Amino acid sequence: MRAVATGDAGPMLNPSGISLIRSYAVEAGYQYGKSLGSHDVRLSAVDSTSGFNLGGALYYTYHRDSPVDGVTQTGHLVGGSLSFPVIDKIFLGANIKYVRFQDATDTRHSGFTFDGGLTVRPVPQISVGAVAYNLLDLDTPWVPRGYGGGVAVLPIPALLFAFDMVWTNVYGDATREHALQFMGGGEFSFAASAALRAGGGRDGLTENGFATVGITGLSAEIGAVDLGVRQDLSGQDKSTVVSVSMRLFVPSM
């Protein structure tokens, strides 16, 4: 979704996408990963209703995992985003974020880093996105330096196809320096009241192939509830990730 990263997908995937549509939404999400016993909680507010189509976001993420018995790692990330159109077809965006985490040795780390993103929409049916993550490298897998891109195609208003690739630094593994992840999928919407999505790809960090499915219940006047599951299909250590999020649409004044 790096080519159509609207709403909270903007600060997560490509901040330039915030200005693609006019909306004001408050979102809360939770994600559980089975293999590491990981828990992620995210809160965000995203606003792109200004007269100049400027967009902004504030967000917070809490992470906790237990890679082995008796070992716990926790982290906090706080950030802000800005996006704006250069012309009607080109959008720029940036994130600045502060991360504070405690690793498996109980050592505390903290620091600032930032992202930069670009979205180009030559025609309403096609978007192309590019983004650079954590350009100030803190040398940690919590906020890895990486580069991503994607293409989204909207053949009809109810149907979306998206394809992404991400190149990421690998930390703590002497056998390799970088990992390449690729993924794709589609989403079909039903009369602005529900959406179904499915996809898959290969995770370069775990070297596992995976599949995903999700469903959204939507009220254009109130908000939406999203449910999703990702399941590894290949690899030695297969993981299952379950996520749920709720979005509240705030009427513009």
C-alpha positions as CSV (number, residue, x, y, z in Angstrom):
1,M,0.0,0.0,0.0
2,R,3.0,2.3,-0.3
3,A,1.5,3.9,-3.4
4,V,-1.9,4.6,-1.8
5,A,-0.9,5.1,1.9
6,T,-4.0,7.1,3.1
7,G,-5.0,7.5,6.7
8,D,-2.8,5.7,9.3
9,A,-1.1,3.8,6.4
10,G,0.6,7.1,5.6
11,P,2.8,7.5,8.7
12,M,3.4,3.7,8.8
13,L,4.2,3.1,5.1
14,N,4.6,6.4,3.1
15,P,3.8,9.8,4.7
16,S,3.3,11.4,1.3
17,G,0.0,9.4,0.9
18,I,-1.7,11.3,3.6
19,S,-2.7,14.1,1.2
20,L,-4.2,11.7,-1.4
21,I,-7.7,12.0,0.1
22,R,-9.3,14.6,2.5
23,S,-10.2,13.0,5.8
24,Y,-9.8,13.3,9.5
25,A,-9.6,9.9,11.4
26,V,-8.6,8.7,14.8
27,E,-7.4,5.1,14.8
28,A,-6.5,2.4,17.4
29,G,-5.0,-0.9,16.5
30,Y,-3.6,-4.1,18.1
31,Q,-1.5,-6.8,16.6
32,Y,-0.4,-10.2,18.1
33,G,2.4,-12.3,16.7
34,K,2.4,-16.0,17.8
35,S,6.0,-17.0,17.2
36,L,7.7,-14.3,19.4
37,G,4.7,-13.7,21.6
38,S,4.7,-10.2,20.3
39,H,2.2,-7.5,21.1
40,D,1.9,-4.2,19.3
41,V,-0.5,-1.3,20.1
42,R,-0.8,1.7,17.9
43,L,-2.7,5.0,18.3
44,S,-2.9,7.7,15.6
45,A,-4.7,10.8,14.5
46,V,-4.5,11.8,10.8
47,D,-5.9,15.0,9.3
48,S,-5.8,16.0,5.6
49,T,-8.7,18.4,5.6
50,S,-6.9,21.7,5.3
51,G,-7.7,24.1,2.5
52,F,-4.3,23.7,0.9
53,N,-4.5,19.8,1.1
54,L,-1.7,19.7,3.6
55,G,-1.8,16.6,5.7
56,G,-0.5,15.8,9.2
57,A,-0.4,13.0,11.7
58,L,0.5,12.2,15.3
59,Y,1.1,8.6,16.3
60,Y,2.4,6.3,19.1
61,T,3.3,2.6,19.0
62,Y,4.1,0.2,21.9
63,H,5.9,-3.1,21.2
64,R,6.6,-6.0,23.4
65,D,8.0,-9.4,22.5
66,S,9.6,-12.5,24.2
67,P,12.1,-14.0,21.7
68,V,13.1,-16.7,24.2
69,D,11.8,-17.9,27.6
70,G,12.6,-15.4,30.4
71,V,13.6,-12.6,28.0
72,T,11.4,-9.6,27.3
73,Q,12.0,-6.7,25.0
74,T,9.9,-3.5,25.0
75,G,9.8,-0.4,22.9
76,H,8.0,2.9,22.4
77,L,7.8,5.0,19.3
78,V,6.3,8.5,19.0
79,G,6.2,10.4,15.8
80,G,4.7,13.1,13.6
81,S,4.1,13.4,9.8
82,L,3.5,16.1,7.3
83,S,2.5,15.8,3.6
84,F,1.7,18.2,0.9
85,P,1.0,18.3,-2.9
86,V,3.6,19.9,-5.2
87,I,1.1,19.8,-8.0
88,D,-2.1,17.8,-8.3
89,K,-0.2,14.7,-9.3
90,I,2.9,14.8,-7.1
91,F,2.8,14.5,-3.3
92,L,5.7,14.7,-0.8
93,G,5.8,13.7,2.9
94,A,8.1,13.2,5.8
95,N,8.0,11.5,9.3
96,I,10.1,12.4,12.3
97,K,10.0,9.9,15.1
98,Y,11.6,9.3,18.5
99,V,12.2,5.7,19.6
100,R,13.0,4.3,23.0
101,F,13.5,0.6,23.6
102,Q,15.0,-2.0,26.0
103,D,16.7,-4.9,24.4
104,A,17.2,-8.5,25.6
105,T,20.2,-7.4,27.8
106,D,18.1,-4.8,29.6
107,T,20.1,-2.1,27.9
108,R,18.0,1.0,27.1
109,H,18.5,2.8,23.8
110,S,16.8,6.0,22.4
111,G,17.1,8.4,19.5
112,F,15.5,10.3,16.7
113,T,15.2,9.3,13.1
114,F,13.1,10.3,10.1
115,D,11.5,9.0,6.8
116,G,10.9,10.7,3.5
117,G,8.3,9.7,0.9
118,L,7.0,10.5,-2.6
119,T,3.7,9.6,-4.4
120,V,3.0,10.2,-8.0
121,R,-0.5,9.8,-9.4
122,P,-0.3,10.4,-13.2
123,V,-3.9,9.4,-13.7
124,P,-6.6,8.6,-11.1
125,Q,-6.4,4.9,-11.7
126,I,-2.6,4.5,-11.1
127,S,-0.4,5.5,-8.2
128,V,3.4,5.0,-7.7
129,G,5.1,5.4,-4.4
130,A,8.7,5.5,-3.1
131,V,9.9,5.9,0.5
132,A,13.1,5.9,2.5
133,Y,12.9,4.7,6.1
134,N,15.0,5.7,9.2
135,L,17.5,7.7,7.2
136,L,19.3,8.4,10.5
137,D,20.4,4.8,11.1
138,L,20.2,3.9,14.8
139,D,21.7,0.4,14.1
140,T,18.8,-1.5,15.5
141,P,16.1,-3.8,14.1
142,W,13.5,-1.8,16.0
143,V,13.8,1.0,13.4
144,P,15.8,-0.5,10.5
145,R,17.0,1.6,7.6
146,G,15.3,0.7,4.4
147,Y,13.9,1.7,1.1
148,G,10.5,0.8,-0.4
149,G,8.3,1.3,-3.4
150,G,5.0,0.3,-4.8
151,V,2.4,0.5,-7.5
152,A,-1.3,0.6,-7.1
153,V,-3.9,0.1,-9.8
154,L,-7.6,0.9,-9.5
155,P,-9.3,-0.5,-12.6
156,I,-12.7,0.2,-11.2
157,P,-13.7,2.2,-8.1
158,A,-14.5,-0.9,-6.1
159,L,-11.3,-2.9,-7.0
160,L,-7.7,-2.1,-6.0
161,F,-4.5,-4.0,-6.7
162,A,-1.3,-3.1,-5.0
163,F,2.3,-4.4,-5.4
164,D,5.3,-3.5,-3.1
165,M,8.9,-4.2,-2.6
166,V,11.1,-3.2,0.5
167,W,14.9,-3.4,0.9
168,T,15.9,-3.4,4.5
169,N,19.1,-3.5,6.5
170,V,19.7,-6.7,8.5
171,Y,21.2,-6.4,12.1
172,G,22.8,-9.0,14.2
173,D,23.4,-11.5,11.3
174,A,27.0,-11.8,10.1
175,T,25.9,-13.8,7.0
176,R,24.0,-11.0,5.3
177,E,23.6,-7.3,5.3
178,H,20.3,-6.7,3.5
179,A,16.9,-8.4,3.0
180,L,14.4,-7.9,0.1
181,Q,10.7,-8.3,0.8
182,F,8.0,-8.3,-1.9
183,M,4.2,-8.5,-1.6
184,G,1.0,-8.0,-3.5
185,G,-2.7,-8.2,-3.1
186,G,-6.1,-7.0,-4.0
187,E,-9.1,-5.4,-2.2
188,F,-12.8,-5.4,-3.3
189,S,-15.3,-3.0,-1.7
190,F,-19.0,-3.5,-1.4
191,A,-21.1,-0.4,-1.7
192,A,-18.9,1.6,0.8
193,S,-20.1,-0.8,3.6
194,A,-17.5,-3.6,3.6
195,A,-14.3,-4.7,1.9
196,L,-12.5,-8.0,1.4
197,R,-8.7,-8.3,0.8
198,A,-6.2,-11.0,0.2
199,G,-2.6,-11.2,-0.8
200,G,0.8,-12.7,-0.1
201,G,4.5,-12.4,-0.6
202,R,7.9,-13.3,0.7
203,D,9.4,-11.8,3.9
204,G,13.1,-11.2,3.3
205,L,14.0,-11.0,7.0
206,T,12.5,-14.4,7.9
207,E,12.9,-15.8,4.4
208,N,9.3,-17.2,4.7
209,G,6.5,-17.0,2.2
210,F,3.2,-15.8,3.6
211,A,-0.5,-15.2,2.8
212,T,-2.8,-12.6,4.2
213,V,-6.6,-12.1,4.4
214,G,-8.6,-9.3,5.8
215,I,-12.1,-7.8,6.1
216,T,-13.4,-4.3,6.9
217,G,-16.8,-3.2,8.1
218,L,-17.4,0.4,7.1
219,S,-19.8,3.2,7.9
220,A,-18.9,6.3,5.9
221,E,-20.4,8.5,8.6
222,I,-18.9,6.9,11.7
223,G,-15.8,4.7,11.1
224,A,-14.6,1.3,10.3
225,V,-13.3,-2.0,11.9
226,D,-10.6,-3.9,10.3
227,L,-9.6,-7.6,10.9
228,G,-6.6,-9.2,9.4
229,V,-4.5,-12.4,9.5
230,R,-1.1,-13.2,8.1
231,Q,0.1,-16.8,8.0
232,D,3.6,-18.0,7.0
233,L,3.3,-20.8,4.4
234,S,7.0,-21.7,4.1
235,G,10.2,-21.6,6.1
236,Q,11.4,-23.2,9.3
237,D,9.8,-21.0,11.9
238,K,6.3,-20.3,10.7
239,S,4.5,-17.4,12.3
240,T,0.9,-16.3,12.6
241,V,0.0,-12.6,13.1
242,V,-3.5,-11.4,13.9
243,S,-4.5,-7.7,13.9
244,V,-7.6,-5.6,14.6
245,S,-8.0,-1.9,14.3
246,M,-10.8,0.6,14.7
247,R,-11.1,4.0,12.9
248,L,-13.3,6.9,13.9
249,F,-14.1,9.4,11.1
250,V,-14.2,13.0,12.5
251,P,-16.4,15.4,10.7
252,S,-14.5,18.5,9.4
253,M,-15.6,21.8,10.8
